[in-house]
Amino acid sequence: MPRSCAAGVSRSATIVLVYSMKYHHNTLKDAFHYLLEKRPQIGPNEGFLLQLIRYEKELIRTLEIVLLSAAENLSLSDSKNPIETFKEF
């Protein structure tokens, strides 16, 4: 097993973020900050981050994440680089 997978830096962190978004109805930003507080070494790779951003949009679209602040997340232009957008969090 690769060292990075065993360390829970990217893949494991991504799974925890998805779980938090799906079952606790957290935004990606809230889930990320919570997980970062508990495990500072997390660092999902760029591909996983892009998938997380897309997944969050789908959850918002299907009303699984319902927040007034969700409109802020949706206002991000699709032409903007999603990775750079995520770094703004």
Beta strands, then each sheet from edge to edge (+ up, - down):
end
